[in-house]
Amino acid sequence: MEDELIRRNPCRIKGAGMPDTPEREMIPLTKVVEILGHVPERYRALVLLGTFASLRWSELTGLRRAHLDLDGGTLRVAGVLVEIGGGKLLDDSPKSRAGRRVVAIPSEIIPDLRAHLERFAEPGENGRVFTGPKGGPLKHSGFRRTWNRTRSAVGLPDLHFHDLRHVGNTLAASTGASLKELMSRMGHSSTRAALIYQHASQDRDRTIAQALGSAFRVARETKIENAGGT
């Protein structure tokens, strides 16, 4: 059809290209802290950046020392490590321009990142930040057993590693970040995902407003009761 050889594409499926994935429930930050207490020390920085920098798995495993500016408190997403059939790894660039981005890092986790670089990262400016137990590239298939033990230990046997990114994105939305700011931080070229997190933030804001209203109602009723008593 794009070559104008046919007028209409016969390969059409109703609803295709319009995913309707149910929103996963966000785990509390206390559970993230629990995870940090159970995951092997080699992977604590992985959990921290997956949560608080909202990085995808391939972006984490593709991270190099040169991409980190811990003095400036930022990291640059410039490459990804993709695991293809048979466990083969392929260094690649982010699939979209939006994926190539600079992300600010919370200052609270920078000491943990420095400690990780000293102990576990590959040497050299282009060394990988995250490696496997034997020093090679970190594979998702190799990490799975560790993750399964960790999530079971904290009572969340169905938790996906990607859910940590969901936590970070939801927290970012709750700060009042604009749609454009969320898209930039998450590396999305489409507004769809960012709107989901904004919607979640608005729901939370309504809950906060209800709590404020309840507090005001109690205070007002207490004032009326006291006035009647005097």
C-alpha positions in Angstrom: 0.0 0.0 0.0 2.9 2.4 0.8 4.3 1.7 -2.7 0.8 2.5 -4.1 0.6 -0.9 -5.7 -2.7 -1.6 -3.9 -5.3 0.8 -2.7 -6.2 -0.9 0.5 -4.3 -3.0 3.1 -6.1 -6.4 3.4 -4.1 -7.3 6.6 -6.2 -5.4 9.1 -7.2 -6.6 12.6 -9.8 -4.6 14.4 -8.3 -3.0 17.6 -4.7 -3.8 16.6 -2.3 -1.1 17.6 -4.5 0.0 20.4 -3.3 -1.9 23.4 -5.5 -1.9 26.5 -3.1 -3.0 29.2 -4.5 -2.7 32.7 -2.6 -0.4 35.0 -0.5 -2.3 37.5 -0.8 -1.4 41.2 2.1 0.7 42.4 4.1 -0.9 45.3 4.9 1.4 48.3 8.4 2.7 48.6 8.8 0.7 51.8 8.8 -2.4 49.6 11.5 -0.9 47.4 13.6 -0.5 50.6 12.8 -4.1 51.5 14.0 -5.2 48.1 17.3 -3.3 48.6 17.8 -5.3 51.8 17.3 -8.7 50.1 18.9 -8.2 46.6 22.6 -9.0 46.4 24.8 -5.9 46.9 25.9 -6.1 43.3 22.4 -5.3 42.1 21.3 -2.6 44.6 22.3 0.3 42.3 20.4 -1.5 39.5 17.2 -1.4 41.7 17.9 2.3 42.6 18.3 3.5 39.1 15.5 1.4 37.8 13.2 3.1 40.3 14.5 6.6 40.7 15.8 7.3 37.2 12.9 5.4 35.5 15.3 3.4 33.3 14.2 0.4 31.2 16.1 -2.9 31.7 18.0 -2.5 28.4 18.9 1.1 29.3 20.4 -0.1 32.6 22.4 -2.9 31.2 23.6 -0.6 28.3 24.8 2.1 30.8 28.6 2.9 30.6 30.7 4.8 33.1 31.0 7.7 30.6 27.3 8.1 30.7 27.3 8.9 34.4 28.0 12.4 35.8 27.7 11.9 39.5 29.2 15.3 40.3 26.5 16.9 38.2 23.8 14.4 39.4 22.8 13.2 35.9 23.0 10.2 33.6 22.8 10.1 29.8 20.9 7.3 28.1 22.9 6.8 24.9 22.9 3.1 24.4 21.0 -0.1 25.2 21.9 -3.7 25.5 19.4 -6.0 23.8 19.1 -9.7 24.5 18.0 -11.6 21.4 17.3 -15.2 20.6 19.6 -17.8 22.2 20.8 -15.3 24.9 22.9 -13.3 22.4 23.5 -9.7 23.4 23.5 -6.8 21.0 24.7 -3.2 21.8 22.4 -0.8 20.2 21.1 2.8 20.4 17.7 3.7 21.9 14.9 3.0 19.4 13.7 6.6 19.3 15.1 10.1 19.7 13.1 10.5 22.9 14.9 7.5 24.3 18.2 9.3 24.0 17.9 11.6 27.0 19.6 13.1 30.1 18.0 12.1 33.4 18.5 13.8 36.8 19.5 11.5 39.6 18.3 12.1 43.2 21.2 13.1 45.3 20.2 10.6 48.0 21.3 7.6 45.9 24.5 9.0 44.5 26.7 7.6 47.4 25.3 4.2 46.6 26.2 4.7 42.9 29.7 5.7 43.7 30.2 2.6 45.9 28.8 0.5 43.1 31.3 1.9 40.6 34.2 1.2 42.9 33.2 -2.4 43.5 31.3 -3.8 40.6 31.5 -1.8 37.4 33.9 -2.6 34.6 37.1 -0.4 34.7 37.8 2.2 32.1 35.7 5.2 30.9 33.7 2.9 28.6 33.3 0.1 31.2 29.8 -1.2 31.8 28.1 0.0 35.0 26.3 -3.3 35.5 27.8 -6.7 35.0 27.0 -10.3 35.9 28.7 -12.2 38.8 31.6 -13.2 36.5 32.1 -9.7 35.2 30.5 -10.1 31.8 27.5 -8.2 30.5 24.4 -8.6 32.7 21.7 -10.8 31.0 18.1 -10.6 32.0 17.9 -14.4 31.7 20.8 -14.7 34.2 19.3 -12.2 36.6 15.9 -13.8 36.6 16.8 -16.4 39.3 18.1 -13.7 41.6 15.0 -11.6 41.0 12.7 -14.5 41.7 14.4 -15.1 45.1 14.3 -11.4 46.0 10.6 -10.8 45.1 9.5 -13.9 47.0 11.5 -12.8 50.0 9.6 -9.5 50.2 6.2 -11.2 49.6 5.7 -10.0 46.1 6.1 -13.1 44.0 4.5 -11.6 40.9 6.5 -8.4 40.9 8.3 -7.6 37.6 11.6 -5.7 37.6 9.9 -3.3 35.2 7.4 -2.4 38.0 10.2 -0.5 39.6 10.1 2.0 36.7 6.4 2.2 37.2 7.0 3.3 40.8 9.4 6.0 39.7 7.1 7.2 36.9 4.2 7.5 39.3 6.2 9.4 41.9 7.4 11.8 39.2 3.8 12.4 38.1 2.8 13.0 41.7 5.3 15.9 41.9 3.1 17.9 39.5 5.4 17.4 36.5 4.0 18.5 33.2 3.2 16.0 30.4 6.2 17.2 28.4 8.5 16.8 31.5 7.2 13.2 32.1 7.7 12.3 28.5 11.2 13.6 28.6 12.1 11.7 31.8 10.5 8.4 30.7 11.9 8.6 27.2 8.5 8.4 25.5 7.8 10.0 22.1 4.0 9.4 22.6 1.8 11.1 25.2 -0.1 7.9 25.9 2.1 6.5 28.7 2.7 9.8 30.4 -1.1 10.5 30.4 -1.6 7.2 32.3 0.8 8.4 35.1 -0.8 11.8 35.1 -4.2 10.2 35.5 -2.9 8.2 38.4 -1.5 11.3 40.0 -4.8 13.1 39.6 -6.6 10.2 41.3 -4.2 10.5 44.2 -4.7 14.3 44.3 -8.4 13.7 44.7 -7.7 11.3 47.6 -5.6 14.0 49.2 -8.3 16.6 48.7 -10.9 14.2 50.3 -8.6 13.8 53.3 -8.1 17.6 53.6 -11.9 18.0 53.4 -12.4 15.4 56.2 -9.9 17.1 58.4 -11.7 20.4 57.8 -15.1 18.9 58.6 -13.8 17.4 61.9 -12.3 20.7 62.9 -15.5 22.6 62.0 -17.7 20.1 63.9 -15.4 20.3 66.9 -15.6 24.1 66.8 -19.4 24.0 66.7 -19.5 21.5 69.6 -17.2 23.6 71.7 -19.2 26.7 71.0 -22.4 24.9 72.1 -20.8 23.7 75.2 -19.8 27.2 76.3 
